[in-house]
């Protein structure tokens, strides 16, 4: 590719998330050609109609954070954006942008010397220049430059197919090699899968993922990409599952054709037998069906793939182009991440849940504090957490930009997966491993936490937020839609009523959770309290049906994101909390500390909630 080129600047600030680049409600438009008109619709509505081929974006830190939706990159490349210069990039967007043929350059400094409309000169691997000032930049690996030069990963993979795809050979490490000390959990999992004796942060390793997952949002794009690559078959259909959850029931025009039918066509053409239609949320099904196992590697077309790390699985989201290439080759590269050890000491009090723990951590380290890091949880409080509680924490590690969030595999893990402990107990924290930093928390004094508008890391203790009027409460999502979460909320709401002017929506994560919650009486409790119960799906969490909000309305949700416009309009005010806070708030109509309700439950003799 050209080693020097110029372009007009579009300037952006920090933490530009993928919902801002392409709003969730636009993310299901069947064609990129139509979708690209809505790029930056909420922030710069003129962008889609006035951007020119060759234009360059200049932004602050953490550009492309949030959802893994590859459309955020493809709408930019389709609009002709050639290059993005930012202080830092979110990890999934980084991969997606290169795979879409956009050159990414990390540079801290140019942002203070330019404005939108200025011209910038890029000398690849040397510097960027604007307004007579030069800023040095690092080199770009030749393999990434080649993908950009070829116009993206599709053309690059087509070249590999023409050359002949060879079945990947996987070297198996013996038990002693797996247990070799001195490595972080991420390093152990990657080196074991790649069959390497040693890895260290920054190494590029070729892995052979044990499981791939695609959900319905991406089925038409994946099918189209595989067609464009000329894929007549994929490496191993038994390692693939397709899950219909975001568009269930169909809620956006043409969903029923473009997404549902594309998923069926994918399964039929490539022999994929693990097909889940309307059975629940993809990430919950992935561990419920034991698809993503401890000690293995899984990947999916969704950012919250980090969920399975609660069981000691290295799991991370990728885009559809990269998914197509990985399905064909059976291989996927990863850069070995630095790791942050998070030690959770003490014991959680009744009414304080694992959601409060991860919200507290997110508020401390901020939305980019774990950028491309492995967050590794240990300590007494981590070990006391149930599997569902661990999945909640790992799920939201992504909101700090983490590559993965990992818990040690222990007796609880082995029991949940029906595995022998000795098969997986090597997935643990080594005291002699090298961590970038160690964070220590005593959770004994932690109070319930809320993420406040408009960003997941805008976290405050409930004592600072209580009394805030709420218009709607949403209990569900892959973060907090488990049977355990249903129980916690139902125990608080039992025998009580929600206010007439408050909407409360409950969505169990999967059909199994739904049926078990019916059997346990939780669903009856919700209905008698005045809640609306909806079929298991992603629903409002990703901006689909079931209670979208209007200007200036406030929603409190147990979901994982409160980005601008995600659950309604750009003026909707969104709060995140644990199911205990959500249930207590649902009864009062204002943000409420659940600990008093929990004390009342204990007095009634049903036991505490923790």
Secondary structure by P-SEA (a helix, b strand, c coil): ccccbbbbbbccccccccccccccccccccccccccccccccccccccccccccbbbbbccccccccccaaaaaaaaaacccccccccccaaaaaaaaaabbbbbbbccccccccccbbbbbccccccccccbbbbbbbccaaaaaaaaaccaaaaaaaaaaaccccbbbbbbcccccccccccaaaaaaaaaaccccccccbbbbbbccbbbbccccaaaaaaaaaaaccccccccccbbbbccccccccccccccccaaaaaaaaaaacccccccccccccccccccccccccbbbbccccccccccccccccccccaaaaaaaaaccbbbbcbbbbbbbbbcccccccccaaaaaaaaaaaccccccccccccccccccccccaaaaaaaaaacccccccbbbbcccaaaaaaacccccccccccccccccccbbbbbcccccccccccccccccccccccccccccccccccccccccaaaaaaaaaaaccccccccbbbbbbcccaaaaaaaaaaaaaaaaaaabbbbbccccccccccccccccccbbbbcccccccccccccccbbbbbbcaaaaaaaaaccccccaaaaaaaaaaacccccc
